């Protein structure tokens, strides 16, 4: 008798409001969260180049108790601590993040610091030598948060929060499911405030994540359904972003793709197939400001697949089938090669870089990126065991 591998689906309560005028649901979302003192977290671009703060105030029916507009790319600790002090002084009982991934992550970090105190270093995942990573349990109660997104982002409904340690340049990774949002708003007009390049970059990292999860050694039926739907939305809508600057449909669809990708993770999807890519991408976009989040993934995904191919040929062939690039008569190894090439080609077609040199990384900088990646959580989940920084350097040199 055939047996089915066990899997678990965990559903996290979140309301999604999408489409034209979706921001009008903000006051109701705040009321449902039983909050009285909403506090806004955003970056300077949102605060000074859009009317979103005015629209948020209008949607709330009153001004927020405060606004921290100092969000920075990568969520460095100093900006997080400044935002925490402002939110505490304002007596915030709910955070509204307005922006993309950095605003979302900064808001979550502020929520953690309000409740736990200390420094993010105190609450971050630890990497004991030759032992598995250990994430401290963050047990203090957390205030709720609501997201008003300006770009699609995989950060939106995650439980992990990674900030940059200004002293070392390394990521500090905190984990707390209680920081997942109570509501997410995909307002067409808000999404159109972001430059097309930013939207494409944010969705580029999502595309990498979806093809990574699809090639995991085991993918259950529920997770596969979400991942295949997400992939279809990405392939159809990403090329449209730069062609439809007055229509938010493609951007709302990309937000839906991101949501389904995260839901697949809650159903057992995993990043183990390409943990090496996420580790290198995190190191790359932390070290090199000219390399944005999407570029870090567009550069490393194809080489990462080739690096892992012989340890996960069947999984990569599955991606070739999903993309429709397996040629008649191809074996799994040939199909895997076609998948890696097609993914790199798709990134090029939507205008993302595929070489390290294209984002200002010098050849002599490769060793540092590899060393940084050794302490990234994703590396410990890679389907191919990593035997030192030298292997990562060879992978990176193939992408230079």
KOLVEXSE-980745 format. One record per residue (C-alpha): residue number from 1; z, y, x. Coordinates in steps of 0.2 Angstrom, whole numbers, plus 5000, padded with zeros to 4 digits. Each point is the difference from the previous one (the first is absolute). Layout:
N
atom num: NUM w: Z v: Y u: X
...
//
This chain:
400
atom num: 1 w: 5000 v: 5000 u: 5000
atom num: 2 w: 4996 v: 5017 u: 5006
atom num: 3 w: 5015 v: 5012 u: 5004
atom num: 4 w: 5000 v: 5019 u: 4999
atom num: 5 w: 5009 v: 5010 u: 5013
atom num: 6 w: 5014 v: 5009 u: 4993
atom num: 7 w: 4999 v: 5019 u: 4998
atom num: 8 w: 5010 v: 5014 u: 4993
atom num: 9 w: 4995 v: 5016 u: 4991
atom num: 10 w: 5013 v: 5014 u: 4999
atom num: 11 w: 4996 v: 5014 u: 4988
atom num: 12 w: 5007 v: 5017 u: 5005
atom num: 13 w: 5003 v: 5013 u: 4985
atom num: 14 w: 4988 v: 5014 u: 5003
atom num: 15 w: 4990 v: 5011 u: 4987
atom num: 16 w: 4982 v: 5005 u: 5005
atom num: 17 w: 4992 v: 5016 u: 4993
atom num: 18 w: 4982 v: 5002 u: 5004
atom num: 19 w: 4985 v: 5010 u: 4996
atom num: 20 w: 4996 v: 5018 u: 4995
atom num: 21 w: 5017 v: 5009 u: 4995
atom num: 22 w: 5011 v: 4986 u: 5006
atom num: 23 w: 5012 v: 5013 u: 5008
atom num: 24 w: 5005 v: 5005 u: 4983
atom num: 25 w: 5011 v: 4984 u: 4999
atom num: 26 w: 5011 v: 5006 u: 5014
atom num: 27 w: 5014 v: 5007 u: 4990
atom num: 28 w: 5001 v: 4984 u: 4989
atom num: 29 w: 5001 v: 4990 u: 5016
atom num: 30 w: 5014 v: 5011 u: 5007
atom num: 31 w: 5009 v: 4998 u: 4983
atom num: 32 w: 4998 v: 4981 u: 5000
atom num: 33 w: 5008 v: 5000 u: 5018
atom num: 34 w: 5015 v: 5010 u: 4992
atom num: 35 w: 4999 v: 5013 u: 5013
atom num: 36 w: 5004 v: 5019 u: 4998
atom num: 37 w: 4997 v: 5007 u: 5018
atom num: 38 w: 4982 v: 4995 u: 5006
atom num: 39 w: 4996 v: 5005 u: 5018
atom num: 40 w: 4982 v: 5000 u: 5006
atom num: 41 w: 4994 v: 4994 u: 5017
atom num: 42 w: 4983 v: 5004 u: 5006
atom num: 43 w: 4990 v: 5007 u: 5015
atom num: 44 w: 4994 v: 5017 u: 5005
atom num: 45 w: 4982 v: 4996 u: 4994
atom num: 46 w: 5006 v: 4996 u: 4982
atom num: 47 w: 5012 v: 5015 u: 5000
atom num: 48 w: 4988 v: 5013 u: 5006
atom num: 49 w: 4982 v: 4994 u: 4997
atom num: 50 w: 5002 v: 4993 u: 4982
atom num: 51 w: 5008 v: 5005 u: 4984
atom num: 52 w: 5009 v: 4983 u: 4998
atom num: 53 w: 5018 v: 5008 u: 5002
atom num: 54 w: 4996 v: 5012 u: 4986
atom num: 55 w: 4993 v: 4985 u: 4990
atom num: 56 w: 5015 v: 4990 u: 5003
atom num: 57 w: 5012 v: 5014 u: 4994
atom num: 58 w: 4989 v: 5002 u: 4985
atom num: 59 w: 5001 v: 4981 u: 4996
atom num: 60 w: 5019 v: 4999 u: 5003
atom num: 61 w: 5002 v: 5015 u: 4988
atom num: 62 w: 5012 v: 5008 u: 5013
atom num: 63 w: 5000 v: 5003 u: 5019
atom num: 64 w: 5006 v: 4986 u: 5011
atom num: 65 w: 5017 v: 5003 u: 5008
atom num: 66 w: 4991 v: 5001 u: 5017
atom num: 67 w: 4985 v: 4997 u: 5010
atom num: 68 w: 4998 v: 4992 u: 5017
atom num: 69 w: 4982 v: 5004 u: 5006
atom num: 70 w: 5003 v: 4994 u: 5018
atom num: 71 w: 4992 v: 4983 u: 4999
atom num: 72 w: 4991 v: 4995 u: 5016
atom num: 73 w: 4988 v: 4986 u: 5003
atom num: 74 w: 5009 v: 4984 u: 5005
atom num: 75 w: 5016 v: 5006 u: 4993
atom num: 76 w: 5009 v: 5005 u: 5016
atom num: 77 w: 5019 v: 4999 u: 5000
atom num: 78 w: 5003 v: 5019 u: 5002
atom num: 79 w: 4991 v: 5004 u: 4984
atom num: 80 w: 5008 v: 4987 u: 4991
atom num: 81 w: 5017 v: 5006 u: 5005
atom num: 82 w: 4996 v: 5018 u: 4995
atom num: 83 w: 4994 v: 4994 u: 4983
atom num: 84 w: 5016 v: 4990 u: 4998
atom num: 85 w: 5011 v: 5015 u: 5003
atom num: 86 w: 4990 v: 5010 u: 4988
atom num: 87 w: 5001 v: 4987 u: 4986
atom num: 88 w: 5018 v: 4998 u: 5003
atom num: 89 w: 5004 v: 5018 u: 4999
atom num: 90 w: 4989 v: 5001 u: 4984
atom num: 91 w: 5010 v: 4986 u: 4992
atom num: 92 w: 4984 v: 4990 u: 4997
atom num: 93 w: 5002 v: 4985 u: 4988
atom num: 94 w: 4981 v: 4996 u: 5001
atom num: 95 w: 4986 v: 5002 u: 5012
atom num: 96 w: 4982 v: 5005 u: 4995
atom num: 97 w: 4988 v: 4996 u: 5015
atom num: 98 w: 4984 v: 5010 u: 4998
atom num: 99 w: 4987 v: 4995 u: 5012
atom num: 100 w: 4993 v: 4984 u: 5010
atom num: 101 w: 5009 v: 4987 u: 5010
atom num: 102 w: 5010 v: 5011 u: 5011
atom num: 103 w: 5007 v: 5009 u: 4985
atom num: 104 w: 5004 v: 4984 u: 4992
atom num: 105 w: 5009 v: 4992 u: 5016
atom num: 106 w: 5009 v: 5017 u: 5004
atom num: 107 w: 5007 v: 5000 u: 4982
atom num: 108 w: 5006 v: 4982 u: 5002
atom num: 109 w: 5008 v: 5004 u: 5017
atom num: 110 w: 5009 v: 5015 u: 4992
atom num: 111 w: 5006 v: 4989 u: 4986
atom num: 112 w: 5007 v: 4987 u: 5013
atom num: 113 w: 5008 v: 5013 u: 5011
atom num: 114 w: 5008 v: 5009 u: 4985
atom num: 115 w: 5009 v: 4983 u: 4995
atom num: 116 w: 5003 v: 4992 u: 5017
atom num: 117 w: 5003 v: 5015 u: 5011
atom num: 118 w: 4999 v: 4999 u: 5019
atom num: 119 w: 4983 v: 4999 u: 5009
atom num: 120 w: 4985 v: 4989 u: 4995
atom num: 121 w: 5003 v: 4991 u: 5016
atom num: 122 w: 5016 v: 4993 u: 4993
atom num: 123 w: 4990 v: 4992 u: 4985
atom num: 124 w: 4984 v: 4995 u: 5008
atom num: 125 w: 4994 v: 4982 u: 5004
atom num: 126 w: 5007 v: 4993 u: 5016
atom num: 127 w: 4990 v: 4989 u: 5012
atom num: 128 w: 5012 v: 4989 u: 5011
atom num: 129 w: 4991 v: 4993 u: 5015
atom num: 130 w: 4992 v: 4983 u: 4996
atom num: 131 w: 5007 v: 5000 u: 4982
atom num: 132 w: 4993 v: 5004 u: 4983
atom num: 133 w: 5001 v: 5019 u: 4994
atom num: 134 w: 5016 v: 5004 u: 4990
atom num: 135 w: 4999 v: 5013 u: 4986
atom num: 136 w: 5017 v: 5007 u: 4996
atom num: 137 w: 5005 v: 4999 u: 4981
atom num: 138 w: 5001 v: 5018 u: 4993
atom num: 139 w: 5012 v: 4998 u: 4986
atom num: 140 w: 5004 v: 5017 u: 4994
atom num: 141 w: 4993 v: 5006 u: 4983
atom num: 142 w: 4985 v: 5010 u: 5001
atom num: 143 w: 4993 v: 5015 u: 4990
atom num: 144 w: 4984 v: 4996 u: 4991
atom num: 145 w: 4983 v: 5007 u: 5005
atom num: 146 w: 4983 v: 5004 u: 4992
atom num: 147 w: 4983 v: 5002 u: 5008
atom num: 148 w: 4987 v: 5012 u: 4997
atom num: 149 w: 4986 v: 4994 u: 5011
atom num: 150 w: 4986 v: 5010 u: 5008
atom num: 151 w: 4992 v: 4985 u: 5009
atom num: 152 w: 5001 v: 4981 u: 4997
atom num: 153 w: 5013 v: 4992 u: 5011
atom num: 154 w: 5007 v: 4983 u: 5003
atom num: 155 w: 5017 v: 5009 u: 5003
atom num: 156 w: 5002 v: 5004 u: 4982
atom num: 157 w: 5009 v: 4985 u: 4993
atom num: 158 w: 5007 v: 4992 u: 5016
atom num: 159 w: 5018 v: 4997 u: 5005
atom num: 160 w: 4997 v: 5003 u: 5018
atom num: 161 w: 5002 v: 5018 u: 5008
atom num: 162 w: 4994 v: 5003 u: 5018
atom num: 163 w: 5004 v: 5016 u: 5008
atom num: 164 w: 4996 v: 5006 u: 5018
atom num: 165 w: 5015 v: 5002 u: 5013
atom num: 166 w: 4996 v: 5017 u: 5008
atom num: 167 w: 5009 v: 4994 u: 5016
atom num: 168 w: 4991 v: 4984 u: 5003
atom num: 169 w: 4984 v: 5002 u: 4990
atom num: 170 w: 5003 v: 4983 u: 4992
atom num: 171 w: 5001 v: 4996 u: 4982
atom num: 172 w: 5017 v: 4997 u: 4991
atom num: 173 w: 4997 v: 4988 u: 4986
atom num: 174 w: 5013 v: 5000 u: 4985
atom num: 175 w: 4999 v: 4988 u: 4986
atom num: 176 w: 5008 v: 5003 u: 4983
atom num: 177 w: 4992 v: 4994 u: 4983
atom num: 178 w: 5011 v: 5013 u: 4991
atom num: 179 w: 4988 v: 5014 u: 5006
atom num: 180 w: 4985 v: 4994 u: 4990
atom num: 181 w: 4994 v: 5013 u: 4988
atom num: 182 w: 5005 v: 5001 u: 4982
atom num: 183 w: 4983 v: 5008 u: 4996
atom num: 184 w: 4983 v: 5003 u: 5008
atom num: 185 w: 4988 v: 5013 u: 4995
atom num: 186 w: 4981 v: 4999 u: 5004
atom num: 187 w: 4995 v: 5017 u: 4993
atom num: 188 w: 4981 v: 5003 u: 5002
atom num: 189 w: 5002 v: 5018 u: 5004
atom num: 190 w: 5014 v: 4997 u: 5013
atom num: 191 w: 4990 v: 4987 u: 5008
atom num: 192 w: 4985 v: 5011 u: 5002
atom num: 193 w: 5011 v: 5013 u: 5010
atom num: 194 w: 4999 v: 4988 u: 5015
atom num: 195 w: 4985 v: 5002 u: 5012
atom num: 196 w: 4987 v: 4986 u: 4998
atom num: 197 w: 5003 v: 4995 u: 5018
atom num: 198 w: 5019 v: 4997 u: 4997
atom num: 199 w: 4997 v: 4990 u: 4985
atom num: 200 w: 4988 v: 4989 u: 5009
atom num: 201 w: 5012 v: 4998 u: 5015
atom num: 202 w: 5014 v: 4995 u: 4988
atom num: 203 w: 4989 v: 4987 u: 4991
atom num: 204 w: 4993 v: 4994 u: 5017
atom num: 205 w: 5017 v: 4993 u: 5005
atom num: 206 w: 5002 v: 4992 u: 4982
atom num: 207 w: 4983 v: 4991 u: 5002
atom num: 208 w: 5006 v: 4993 u: 5017
atom num: 209 w: 5016 v: 4994 u: 4991
atom num: 210 w: 4991 v: 4992 u: 4986
atom num: 211 w: 4988 v: 4990 u: 5011
atom num: 212 w: 5015 v: 4995 u: 5011
atom num: 213 w: 5010 v: 4993 u: 4985
atom num: 214 w: 4984 v: 4991 u: 4993
atom num: 215 w: 4999 v: 4990 u: 5016
atom num: 216 w: 5018 v: 4995 u: 5001
atom num: 217 w: 5002 v: 4981 u: 5002
atom num: 218 w: 5006 v: 4998 u: 4982
atom num: 219 w: 4996 v: 5012 u: 4986
atom num: 220 w: 5006 v: 4995 u: 4982
atom num: 221 w: 4989 v: 5003 u: 4985
atom num: 222 w: 5010 v: 5015 u: 4993
atom num: 223 w: 4999 v: 5009 u: 5017
atom num: 224 w: 4982 v: 4995 u: 5003
atom num: 225 w: 4995 v: 5008 u: 4983
atom num: 226 w: 5008 v: 5017 u: 5004
atom num: 227 w: 4993 v: 5000 u: 5018
atom num: 228 w: 4982 v: 4996 u: 4994
atom num: 229 w: 5001 v: 5013 u: 4987
atom num: 230 w: 5007 v: 5012 u: 5013
atom num: 231 w: 4986 v: 4996 u: 5012
atom num: 232 w: 4987 v: 5003 u: 4986
atom num: 233 w: 5007 v: 5017 u: 4996
atom num: 234 w: 5000 v: 5005 u: 5018
atom num: 235 w: 4982 v: 4994 u: 5004
atom num: 236 w: 4994 v: 5009 u: 4984
atom num: 237 w: 5010 v: 5016 u: 5001
atom num: 238 w: 5002 v: 5004 u: 5019
atom num: 239 w: 4982 v: 5005 u: 5003
atom num: 240 w: 5001 v: 5012 u: 4985
atom num: 241 w: 5015 v: 5010 u: 5006
atom num: 242 w: 4989 v: 5013 u: 5010
atom num: 243 w: 4987 v: 5000 u: 4986
atom num: 244 w: 5011 v: 5005 u: 4985
atom num: 245 w: 5011 v: 5014 u: 5005
atom num: 246 w: 5001 v: 5006 u: 4982
atom num: 247 w: 5004 v: 4984 u: 4992
atom num: 248 w: 5016 v: 4991 u: 5003
atom num: 249 w: 4995 v: 4983 u: 4993
atom num: 250 w: 4997 v: 4992 u: 5017
atom num: 251 w: 5017 v: 5006 u: 5007
atom num: 252 w: 5009 v: 4993 u: 4985
atom num: 253 w: 4991 v: 4984 u: 5002
atom num: 254 w: 5006 v: 4999 u: 5018
atom num: 255 w: 5018 v: 5003 u: 4995
atom num: 256 w: 4998 v: 4986 u: 4988
atom num: 257 w: 4993 v: 4989 u: 5015
atom num: 258 w: 5016 v: 5005 u: 5010
atom num: 259 w: 5011 v: 4996 u: 4986
atom num: 260 w: 4993 v: 4982 u: 4998
atom num: 261 w: 5001 v: 4997 u: 5018
atom num: 262 w: 5018 v: 5004 u: 5000
atom num: 263 w: 5003 v: 4989 u: 4985
atom num: 264 w: 4991 v: 4986 u: 5009
atom num: 265 w: 5013 v: 5002 u: 5014
atom num: 266 w: 5014 v: 4998 u: 4986
atom num: 267 w: 4991 v: 4984 u: 4995
atom num: 268 w: 5000 v: 4992 u: 5018
atom num: 269 w: 4986 v: 5008 u: 5009
atom num: 270 w: 5003 v: 5003 u: 5018
atom num: 271 w: 4995 v: 5010 u: 5015
atom num: 272 w: 5002 v: 4985 u: 5012
atom num: 273 w: 4982 v: 4997 u: 5002
atom num: 274 w: 4997 v: 5017 u: 5008
atom num: 275 w: 5018 v: 5005 u: 5005
atom num: 276 w: 4992 v: 5005 u: 5017
atom num: 277 w: 4989 v: 5013 u: 4992
atom num: 278 w: 5015 v: 5009 u: 4991
atom num: 279 w: 5010 v: 4999 u: 5016
atom num: 280 w: 4986 v: 5008 u: 5010
atom num: 281 w: 4996 v: 5013 u: 4987
atom num: 282 w: 5018 v: 5006 u: 4998
atom num: 283 w: 5001 v: 5002 u: 5019
atom num: 284 w: 4983 v: 5009 u: 5001
atom num: 285 w: 5002 v: 5013 u: 4986
atom num: 286 w: 5018 v: 5003 u: 5006
atom num: 287 w: 4994 v: 5004 u: 5018
atom num: 288 w: 4984 v: 5009 u: 4997
atom num: 289 w: 5000 v: 5014 u: 4987
atom num: 290 w: 4981 v: 5000 u: 5000
atom num: 291 w: 5000 v: 4982 u: 4993
atom num: 292 w: 5004 v: 5001 u: 4982
atom num: 293 w: 5007 v: 4985 u: 4990
atom num: 294 w: 4983 v: 4994 u: 4994
atom num: 295 w: 4992 v: 5002 u: 5017
atom num: 296 w: 5014 v: 4989 u: 5008
atom num: 297 w: 4995 v: 4986 u: 4988
atom num: 298 w: 4982 v: 5002 u: 5000
atom num: 299 w: 5000 v: 4999 u: 5019
atom num: 300 w: 5011 v: 4984 u: 5001
atom num: 301 w: 4996 v: 4990 u: 4985
atom num: 302 w: 4984 v: 4992 u: 5006
atom num: 303 w: 5006 v: 4997 u: 5018
atom num: 304 w: 5016 v: 4993 u: 4993
atom num: 305 w: 4991 v: 4987 u: 4989
atom num: 306 w: 4990 v: 4995 u: 5015
atom num: 307 w: 5016 v: 4998 u: 5010
atom num: 308 w: 5008 v: 4989 u: 4986
atom num: 309 w: 4984 v: 4991 u: 4995
atom num: 310 w: 5003 v: 4983 u: 5008
atom num: 311 w: 5018 v: 4999 u: 4992
atom num: 312 w: 4994 v: 5005 u: 4983
atom num: 313 w: 4982 v: 4995 u: 4998
atom num: 314 w: 5001 v: 4995 u: 4982
atom num: 315 w: 5009 v: 5015 u: 4994
atom num: 316 w: 4987 v: 5012 u: 5008
atom num: 317 w: 4986 v: 4989 u: 4993
atom num: 318 w: 5008 v: 5003 u: 4983
atom num: 319 w: 4998 v: 5019 u: 5003
atom num: 320 w: 4982 v: 4997 u: 5004
atom num: 321 w: 4998 v: 4992 u: 4983
atom num: 322 w: 5009 v: 5014 u: 4991
atom num: 323 w: 4989 v: 5013 u: 5008
atom num: 324 w: 4984 v: 4989 u: 4997
atom num: 325 w: 4995 v: 5000 u: 5019
atom num: 326 w: 5000 v: 4981 u: 5003
atom num: 327 w: 4982 v: 4995 u: 5004
atom num: 328 w: 4994 v: 4984 u: 4992
atom num: 329 w: 5004 v: 4985 u: 5012
atom num: 330 w: 5013 v: 5010 u: 5010
atom num: 331 w: 5016 v: 4990 u: 5005
atom num: 332 w: 5017 v: 5009 u: 4999
atom num: 333 w: 5000 v: 5006 u: 5017
atom num: 334 w: 4983 v: 5009 u: 4998
atom num: 335 w: 5006 v: 5007 u: 4983
atom num: 336 w: 5016 v: 5006 u: 5008
atom num: 337 w: 4989 v: 5010 u: 5013
atom num: 338 w: 4989 v: 5007 u: 4986
atom num: 339 w: 5016 v: 5006 u: 4991
atom num: 340 w: 5006 v: 5009 u: 5016
atom num: 341 w: 4983 v: 5008 u: 5002
atom num: 342 w: 4998 v: 5005 u: 4982
atom num: 343 w: 5018 v: 5008 u: 5000
atom num: 344 w: 4996 v: 5010 u: 5015
atom num: 345 w: 4983 v: 5005 u: 4992
atom num: 346 w: 5008 v: 5006 u: 4984
atom num: 347 w: 5012 v: 5011 u: 5010
atom num: 348 w: 4986 v: 5008 u: 5009
atom num: 349 w: 4990 v: 5002 u: 4983
atom num: 350 w: 5014 v: 5010 u: 4993
atom num: 351 w: 5002 v: 5011 u: 5015
atom num: 352 w: 5015 v: 4993 u: 5009
atom num: 353 w: 5000 v: 4997 u: 5019
atom num: 354 w: 5000 v: 4983 u: 5007
atom num: 355 w: 5003 v: 5004 u: 5019
atom num: 356 w: 5016 v: 5006 u: 5008
atom num: 357 w: 4990 v: 5012 u: 5011
atom num: 358 w: 4994 v: 5008 u: 4984
atom num: 359 w: 5018 v: 5006 u: 4996
atom num: 360 w: 5005 v: 5006 u: 5017
atom num: 361 w: 5008 v: 4985 u: 5007
atom num: 362 w: 4997 v: 4998 u: 5019
atom num: 363 w: 4998 v: 4983 u: 5008
atom num: 364 w: 5016 v: 5003 u: 5009
atom num: 365 w: 5010 v: 5002 u: 4984
atom num: 366 w: 4997 v: 4982 u: 4994
atom num: 367 w: 5014 v: 4993 u: 5009
atom num: 368 w: 5013 v: 5011 u: 4992
atom num: 369 w: 4993 v: 4996 u: 4982
atom num: 370 w: 5001 v: 4982 u: 5004
atom num: 371 w: 5018 v: 5002 u: 5006
atom num: 372 w: 5005 v: 5010 u: 4985
atom num: 373 w: 4993 v: 4987 u: 4988
atom num: 374 w: 5011 v: 4986 u: 5007
atom num: 375 w: 5015 v: 5007 u: 4991
atom num: 376 w: 4991 v: 5002 u: 4983
atom num: 377 w: 5005 v: 4990 u: 4986
atom num: 378 w: 4982 v: 4995 u: 4995
atom num: 379 w: 4997 v: 4991 u: 5017
atom num: 380 w: 5013 v: 4987 u: 4996
atom num: 381 w: 4990 v: 4995 u: 4985
atom num: 382 w: 4983 v: 4998 u: 5008
atom num: 383 w: 4992 v: 4983 u: 4997
atom num: 384 w: 4996 v: 4999 u: 5019
atom num: 385 w: 5016 v: 5000 u: 5011
atom num: 386 w: 5000 v: 5015 u: 5012
atom num: 387 w: 5003 v: 4995 u: 5018
atom num: 388 w: 5004 v: 5017 u: 5008
atom num: 389 w: 4992 v: 5017 u: 5001
atom num: 390 w: 4986 v: 4994 u: 5010
atom num: 391 w: 4992 v: 4992 u: 4985
atom num: 392 w: 5001 v: 5015 u: 4990
atom num: 393 w: 4992 v: 5010 u: 5014
atom num: 394 w: 4985 v: 4989 u: 5000
atom num: 395 w: 4998 v: 5002 u: 4981
atom num: 396 w: 5001 v: 5019 u: 5002
atom num: 397 w: 4988 v: 5001 u: 5014
atom num: 398 w: 4987 v: 4991 u: 4989
atom num: 399 w: 5002 v: 5014 u: 4988
atom num: 400 w: 4999 v: 5014 u: 5013
//
